[in-house]
Amino acid sequence: MINIVHKKIDRMWYGAAVESEKVLATTFAQNETEVLKSLLRGLPYEASFQVDEKLSPFSEGLLETLKRIYDGKDVSVNFEMSVDHLSSYAQKILKCVSLVPVGYFTTYGAVAKACGGSARAVGQIMANNPFPPLVPCHRVVRSDFSVGEYGGGRELKWEMLQREDRGHTESREIKIGDRFLSVFPIKRLRKV
C-alpha cells in the first residue's frame, strides 16, 4: 500500500508518497491541494494508496529533510528512491543531478555532456522529476546561466538557489563514470 504523507511546515507544504520506507515521489508547494495533486500524478495508474493522517518517524524525517533542502541547508540525502518505473536514461540523469552540491549549479547541456543525450532531453526529465527537491532539479539552469523554468516558478527557483549560496568562487568538475559534470558557483547565476 502506498502512503501519502504531507505536512505544512512554516509557510510551505511538503509531501511524499512512500511504500515500505521507499520514496516513490516527493513535492512541495504553497498549498495542500497542489501538494496532493502533484503526488497523485506521480503514482502508478490504479495504484492503491491511502493518505496518512499520522506520520511515521520515517515520513516525519523525510518531510523535515525536504524543508531543510528548501531552506538551503546542507543535507545528506539517504532515502531509497523508487526509480524502477523510469527509463535507464532518466535514472542516469537523476543520479547525475543528485551529485550537484549545495552552493553550485550546472546546466542542462553540462548534464547532457556528462550523461549523453541532449540538453532538451535533460530538460524534459527535470520537468518531470518525481523527487523535487531530493533530486535538486532547481540546481540545473540554462546554458546562459539564467535560471530558466521551474515547476514552482522562476522566482522560487532563484530564491532557493540564493539560499544555497555558500560564497564559492571556483567552478568544479565532478566525475560521472568516464566523463565529467561541470558545476558552477551560485554567484555566477543570472536572475533573468
C-alpha distance (Angstrom), angle and dihedral (degrees) to the residues before:
residue distance angle dihedral
M1 . . .
I2 3.81 . .
N3 3.79 114.3 .
I4 3.79 119.7 -149.3
V5 3.80 112.0 -153.7
H6 3.76 128.6 -179.5
K7 3.76 139.1 164.0
K8 3.78 139.9 177.5
I9 3.78 111.1 -124.0
D10 3.78 114.8 -177.7
R11 3.83 105.0 -39.7
M12 3.81 99.6 -25.9
W13 3.81 134.1 75.6
Y14 3.81 118.6 -134.8
G15 3.79 125.4 -166.7
A16 3.77 143.8 177.1
A17 3.78 141.4 -177.0
V18 3.79 109.7 -140.0
E19 3.77 136.7 176.0
S20 3.80 121.2 -171.9
E21 3.81 92.2 -20.8
K22 3.80 91.2 -51.2
V23 3.82 116.4 121.7
L24 3.82 115.0 -128.1
A25 3.80 97.2 172.9
T26 3.80 141.8 -12.7
T27 3.77 133.3 -164.5
F28 3.78 145.9 158.6
A29 3.79 133.7 -153.8
Q30 3.78 141.9 157.7
N31 3.79 93.6 -100.7
E32 3.77 138.3 40.2
T33 3.81 95.5 -122.7
E34 3.81 93.2 57.7
V35 3.80 92.0 48.4
L36 3.81 92.2 51.8
K37 3.83 93.3 44.6
S38 3.79 91.2 50.6
L39 3.80 92.9 49.8
L40 3.80 93.6 47.2
R41 3.83 91.2 50.3
G42 3.79 88.2 56.1
L43 3.80 96.6 53.7
P44 3.80 122.5 98.8
Y45 3.81 113.3 -97.8
E46 3.82 112.9 -83.9
A47 3.82 92.3 2.9
S48 3.78 116.2 159.4
F49 3.78 112.3 -118.4
Q50 3.75 142.2 162.3
V51 3.79 131.7 -159.1
D52 3.79 108.6 -124.3
E53 3.79 116.3 -142.1
K54 3.82 92.9 -171.4
L55 3.78 117.8 55.2
S56 3.78 122.3 -135.4
P57 3.82 117.6 -136.4
F58 3.83 87.6 -104.4
S59 3.83 92.8 52.7
E60 3.79 92.5 43.7
G61 3.81 90.2 52.5
L62 3.80 91.9 47.5
L63 3.82 93.8 51.1
E64 3.82 91.0 45.9
T65 3.82 88.6 51.8
L66 3.82 90.6 52.6
K67 3.79 89.4 52.5
R68 3.80 92.5 48.4
I69 3.82 90.3 51.7
Y70 3.81 90.2 48.1
D71 3.80 88.7 51.0
G72 3.81 90.9 53.9
K73 3.80 96.1 -110.5
D74 3.79 124.0 151.3
V75 3.79 104.6 -103.8
S76 3.77 132.9 177.9
V77 3.80 107.2 -138.8
N78 3.78 110.7 -152.4
F79 3.78 102.5 154.9
E80 3.78 118.6 126.8
M81 3.80 108.0 -118.7
S82 3.79 122.1 -155.6
V83 3.80 106.5 -126.6
D84 3.81 101.9 151.1
H85 3.82 92.0 107.7
L86 3.83 91.2 56.3
S87 3.80 125.1 86.3
S88 3.79 116.2 -99.8
Y89 3.81 88.1 -113.0
A90 3.82 92.2 54.0
Q91 3.80 89.7 48.0
K92 3.80 89.9 51.6
I93 3.82 92.0 50.0
L94 3.82 93.5 47.6
K95 3.80 91.1 48.6
C96 3.80 90.8 49.5
V97 3.82 93.7 49.0
S98 3.81 89.3 48.2
L99 3.81 87.4 65.3
V100 3.82 94.8 60.7
P101 3.81 102.3 109.1
V102 3.79 127.4 -135.4
G103 3.80 109.2 -88.0
Y104 3.80 93.9 36.2
F105 3.79 139.3 77.9
T106 3.77 135.2 -166.0
T107 3.79 135.4 -161.1
Y108 3.79 132.9 -110.8
G109 3.80 87.8 -115.8
A110 3.81 93.5 51.1
V111 3.82 90.2 51.9
A112 3.82 89.6 49.0
K113 3.80 90.5 49.6
A114 3.83 91.0 51.0
C115 3.82 95.6 43.8
G116 3.79 105.3 24.9
G117 3.77 127.0 -112.8
S118 3.77 128.0 73.7
A119 3.79 135.8 -53.2
R120 3.81 88.0 -116.4
A121 3.83 91.3 55.6
V122 3.80 90.2 49.8
G123 3.82 89.3 49.7
Q124 3.80 91.1 53.4
I125 3.79 91.5 51.4
M126 3.81 91.1 47.9
A127 3.83 90.1 49.6
N128 3.82 88.6 55.0
N129 3.81 97.2 39.2
P130 3.83 104.8 149.0
F131 3.82 92.3 -160.5
P132 3.80 111.6 54.9
P133 2.99 121.6 -172.0
L134 3.85 95.6 5.5
V135 3.80 85.9 67.4
P136 3.81 97.3 42.7
C137 3.80 101.0 -135.6
H138 3.82 86.9 158.5
R139 3.83 86.4 73.1
V140 3.81 91.6 64.5
V141 3.81 115.5 86.0
R142 3.79 141.7 167.1
S143 3.80 122.4 -71.3
D144 3.83 91.2 -105.2
F145 3.84 87.8 58.7
S146 3.80 92.9 -111.4
V147 3.81 113.1 137.5
G148 3.80 96.8 -116.9
E149 3.77 124.8 -170.7
Y150 3.79 127.8 -17.6
G151 3.79 133.9 178.1
G152 3.80 91.4 -118.7
G153 3.81 92.8 42.4
R154 3.79 135.0 -90.6
E155 3.80 93.6 -84.9
L156 3.82 91.7 56.7
K157 3.82 91.2 48.2
W158 3.81 90.4 50.1
E159 3.82 91.8 48.4
M160 3.81 92.9 49.3
L161 3.79 91.7 50.1
Q162 3.81 91.8 47.6
R163 3.81 90.4 53.3
E164 3.82 88.4 52.9
D165 3.81 94.8 52.9
R166 3.80 108.6 123.7
G167 3.80 96.5 176.9
H168 3.82 95.1 -104.0
T169 3.78 114.0 163.9
E170 3.81 104.4 -176.0
S171 3.79 128.9 72.0
R172 3.80 118.1 -127.5
E173 3.77 139.4 -158.5
I174 3.79 122.7 -135.3
K175 3.79 118.9 -156.9
I176 3.83 112.1 -120.5
G177 3.79 107.7 -178.2
D178 3.80 105.3 -60.4
R179 3.82 93.3 -19.4
F180 3.79 136.8 65.6
L181 3.80 134.1 -122.1
S182 3.81 115.0 -145.3
V183 3.81 114.8 -140.6
F184 3.78 126.1 -173.6
P185 3.82 134.0 -155.1
I186 3.81 115.4 -98.3
K187 3.82 89.8 -119.4
R188 3.83 88.6 73.6
L189 3.81 93.2 61.0
R190 3.77 122.3 113.5
K191 3.80 117.9 -146.1
V192 3.82 94.5 -145.4
